[in-house]
Amino acid sequence: MLTFNAILKELKDVPVNRLEELYQLVHSMTPAAKQSESMRKKILSFGGAFSDMSEKDYADYLNHIEANRKELFERRIDL
């Protein structure tokens, strides 16, 4: 039976340039609650994504999004 200590002994041989890859692999095997922090960081990395847009272009973008939402979510569907 494989033990935690046996795994740790093998980890010492992982090359330094592969540690990030190993970390991501281990993270992919953790419960969803722990993965949510990783997802949060990925989402926050998009902060400021529209900062290079002019005020006019950003306002147009928001108006377009609002119009699309109204069209998609405020319609009646007969079942």
Secondary structure as the mmCIF struct_conf table of DSSP 4:
data_model
#
loop_
_struct_conf.conf_type_id
_struct_conf.id
_struct_conf.beg_label_comp_id
_struct_conf.beg_label_asym_id
_struct_conf.beg_label_seq_id
_struct_conf.end_label_comp_id
_struct_conf.end_label_asym_id
_struct_conf.end_label_seq_id
HELX_RH_AL_P HELX_RH_AL_P1 PHE A 4 LEU A 11
TURN_TY1_P TURN_TY1_P1 LYS A 12 ASP A 13
BEND BEND1 VAL A 14 VAL A 14
HELX_RH_3T_P HELX_RH_3T_P1 VAL A 16 ARG A 18
HELX_RH_AL_P HELX_RH_AL_P2 LEU A 19 SER A 28
TURN_TY1_P TURN_TY1_P2 MET A 29 MET A 29
BEND BEND2 THR A 30 THR A 30
HELX_RH_AL_P HELX_RH_AL_P3 ALA A 32 LEU A 44
TURN_TY1_P TURN_TY1_P3 SER A 45 ASP A 52
BEND BEND3 MET A 53 MET A 53
HELX_RH_AL_P HELX_RH_AL_P4 GLU A 55 PHE A 73
BEND BEND4 GLU A 74 GLU A 74
#
